[in-house]
Amino acid sequence: MSDDERVPSSSSDQPDEKKIVGPPYDIRRETLEEMCAVEFLKRSGPGGQNRNKRETAVRIFHPPSGIAIIASERRSQGQNREAAFERLTEKLEALNRVPKKRKKTRKPLRADRKRLEAKKQRSQTKSQRRKQDDG
């Protein structure tokens, strides 16, 4: 399982959750803490007995976007929680970013002339081959 997963937002497990249809998502910490479902879990790996026995890993689920973030790289639950919220904020900022619209540009006349000249030259080369083969 990857650390960041996208979950469909159609699930309505939590009552009284705020529904937002799409971007832009609010990335203020207070709002995220109210809106997100935070779970604590056990994860194995380096960190010794404390990490294996205690629920230090943090999973944050953001219902409006359907993003779930898991942070389990540190031994402290508080540090993992901070890391998870930072990652969630980065993901939401990326979703909020609106790409710039492309400006339409005209193809230069010189480029068209150059292409037609090259086609003309290529057709002459081919026509000279044809004349030699027919005779």
N, C-alpha and C positions, 0 to 999 in steps of 0.2 A: 504494500500500500504506500502511495506517495505521501509526502508531507502536506501537499496542497491538493485538494480535490474539489471538483465542481459537483454539486448535488442539485437535482432539479428543485425548483422553488415551489412546486405544487403541493408539497407536504405541509400540512397545517397541524403539526403535533402540539405546538405551544399555543395556549389561548392568549388573548389580548396582545398579540404581536402586531407591530406596525407594518403594513404592507406598502411597499413602494414598487411600482411596476418596472421601472428600469432606471438607467443612469439619468441624472447624476445622483450618486449615493452620498449621503452625509458622512463625512469622515472625522467628525469631532469625537473625541474619546468618550465623553459622557453619553452621547447618543448611541455610540457603538456598544457600550456596556449595557445600556437598557435594551437594545435591539437584539443582541447576540445571545445565543445559548452557549454557555461555557460548561465544559465537562472536564473532569480530571480523571486521568487513567494511569495505570502502571505500564512502564516500558522497561525492557531489559537493555543491557549494554554496559559500557564502562560507567562507573559511578558507585559501585559497591553495593552494600546491603541497603543503604538508604534509598537508592534509586530503585532497587528491585522490590522493596517492601512498601514504600510510600507511593501515593498517587501524585507524582511530580509532573507528569506529562499533562499538557493542556490541549484540548480541542475546542476551537471556537467555530461555531456555525453562524453564518450571516444569512438569515432567511430571505431577505429581499433579493440578494444576488445569487444565492445558492452556493456560496463559497464556504468551504470548510478548511480551516488551517490547523495543523498539528505542530506543536513545538515540544520537543522532548530532549533537546541537546544538553540542557543544563541540569544540575542536581536539585536546584531550588524551584519550587512551584511558582513563586513570585516572578523569578527571572524568566521562566518559560512563558508565563502569562504575558509579561511585557513583550517578549520576542514575538509571540503569536499576534498580539494586537498591532505591533509594528508591521508585521508581514501583511496582515489584513488591510491596514491602512494603505500600504504600497499597492496591493492588488486593486483596491477600490479606486485609488488615484489613477491607476492605469485604465480602469474601465471608464472613469469619468472623462478621460482625455479625449477630446474631439479632434479627429484628424483635419488638417487644413484642406480646404477645397483646392483642387488642381485648377490652375489657370490654363485655359485652352490657348494653344499657340498655333500659328500658321506655319505650314511647311515652307521654307524659303524657296523662292523661284529658282535660285541657282541649283538647289538640290534636285529639283524636278528636271531641269535642263541637263544636269550631269547624268542623271539616271537614263533619260531618253537618248543621250549621246552614247552612253555605254551600250544600250540596247541596239542602237543603229549599227555600231561597230561590230557587235557580236553577230548580228544578222548578216552583215556583209561577209564576215569570216565564214559563216556557215554556207552562205550562197556560193562563195568561191569553191568550197569543197564539193558542193553539189554539181557544179559545172564540170569539174574534173572527173567525177565519177560517172556522169552520163556519157561522156565522149569516148 
